[in-house]
Amino acid sequence: MTPLRDAILSATAKLITDQGWQAVTMSRLAGELSVSRQTVYNEVGSKPQLAEAVVLAELDRFLAVVTTAFGEHPEDVLAAINAAVRGVLEFAQDNALLHAVVSATHGANTELLPLLTTHTDGLLDAAKAVVSRCLEPYELSLEPHELDIAVDLIVRHVLSHVMQPSGSPADTAAAVAWAAGKLLA
């Protein structure tokens, strides 16, 4: 990622958090970054492409939590899963950008919420790829297609708790780790 692209995504995230997606315009971003509007377009594309880039950049931050958690538990896959889920849910709990997107008023002009709720292919694929990579060092007795199913179930379940928590991060992480133990056994 170029420094300018990073600056555009950071400025966009701040605008979304402070004022909502409707406040984000290419002209406003250009003014805040002292570049031309065309430069913003050249760097991020259209406004829907900017929305996707912001969501994917935030996803990278979430996935870094997952990677770190697995790195801290190289000998115990269930402890790694528990730590990853708990870390992700705690990060989501305090994530102002996620809260701004999810709490957008019904019918608001936003391209962000569908990226998290109905158009999740890119998010799911990226998350499943990271979790699959994190699981590679562990000795699991599943066939590759079975592991794909288990990873898909776990990632979708955690994503649902990111979007609509139903318990504490610790309790949810323990439940997911328990279920993962059954799936990965």
N, C-alpha and C positions, 0 to 999 in steps of 0.2 A: 504494500500500500504506500502510495506517495505521501509525503508530508501534507500536501495540499488536500488530497482526498481525506486524509485523517482529520484535518482541520475542518473540512466541510461536514464530515459526519459528526464530529464533536459539536460543532455549532448547531447542526440540525437537531441533535439529541437534546441540547440545552433548550432550544426553542420549543420542541415538543413538550419537554418537561415543564417549562415555565408557562407556555401559552397555548399548547395544543398544535396538532398537525396543520390546522387551517392557517396558522401564523407563518408557516414555512413557505417562502417563495424563493425562487432562484435569485431574484433581485435583492431581496433582503440578505440572503447568504452572501452574495457578492459584496454588498455594502459592508457587512460585518467583517469580511475577510480582506477588504480592500483589493478586490480583483474584479474583473468584468463579469457580467452575467454569462457571457458566452464561455468564459473560462470555467465557471461552475458547471455549465452544461457539458463542456468537453470532458470534464473530470468525472462526473457522475451520471451523465445522460439525462433522461427525462425525470420528472417528479416521481412517477411510479418506480423508476429504477433507483432513485434516491431512497424511497421508502424501503425497498428491498435491501439496499446496501446498509441502511441503518439497522434494520432487523438482523441481518447477517452479522454485522459487526458486534451487536449485542450478544448474539448467539455465541460468537467466538469467546466472549468473556465468560459466559456460562460454561462452555466446554472446557475452558482452561481450569475451572474449578473441578470438573470431572477428572481431567488428566492429572492434576495435582493429587487428588484424593487416591487415585489408583497408584500413583507413584509412592505414596506414603504407606501403602499396604501391599507390598509385593508378594507376600507369602499367604495372604488370606483374602480370597476373592469376595467373600461375603462382607468382611470388614471394609473392603474397598468400595463395594457397592453401597453399603450403609453410609460411609463417609461422603461418597460422591452425591448421593441423593440428598442427604442432610445439607451438604454444602450448597447444592443448587437451590434447594428450597429456602435456605436462609438468605442466599444472595437474592432470590426472587422477592422475598419478603421486604427487603430494604431497597429494591431497585425502582428508583423514581421513574425511569423511562418506561419500564414495563407497566407500572401503575398508571402512568399517563395514557398509554395505549389502551390498556384493558378498560379503564374507566371512562373512555371516550363516550360522550352522550350518544344515545341511540339515534341513528340517522345522521350523525355528524359526518362531515366530508373528510373521510380518512381512508387512506389506502393501507394503513398499517394493521389494523385489527384483522382483516381477512388474511394477512400474511401469517398471523399467529393462530387463526382459528380454522379457516376453510382452505387456504392455499398453502398448506404446510409441507408440501413435498420436499422443497429444498431444506427446510429446517429438520425434518425427520431424517432425510438422507444423511445430512451432515452429522446430526447427533448419533445416529446408528453407526456411522462409519467410525466416529471417535470411540464409542463404547466398544465396538467390535475390536478395534486396535488395542484398546486398554485390556481386553480380555485375552488377547493372544498369548501372553506369557504364562497364563494359568493352565494347569492340566485339567481340562474339562472333558467329560466323556460323552459329548454330544457330536453328532454328525453336523457338518457345516450348515445344512438346511435347517436342522433343529436349533442350532445356535442362532441363526438368523431370526427364527420365530421368537425365541426367548428374548433376544435383544429388542426386537420390534415391540413386544408386549411390555417390556420394562420401560423403554423410552416413551412409548405412548402413555403409559400410566403416570410416569413422572411428569410429563408435559401437562397432563390433565391437572395434576396437583399444583404445578406452577401457575396455571391459568385460574384455577379455582381450588385453593387449599381447603381441606376438610379437617385438618388436624395440625398439630405442631410439626415442625420439620423433623424433630427427633422421633416422634411416634410414627410419622409417615415413612421415614427412612427405615426404621426397624421393620415395619410391615412389608415394605418393598424388598428389603434384604431377606426376610423370611420367605416371601414368594419366590424371589430369585433363587434361593437355596433349593426350593422344590423344582423349579424349572431347570436349573443347571445340574441337578444331581444325576 
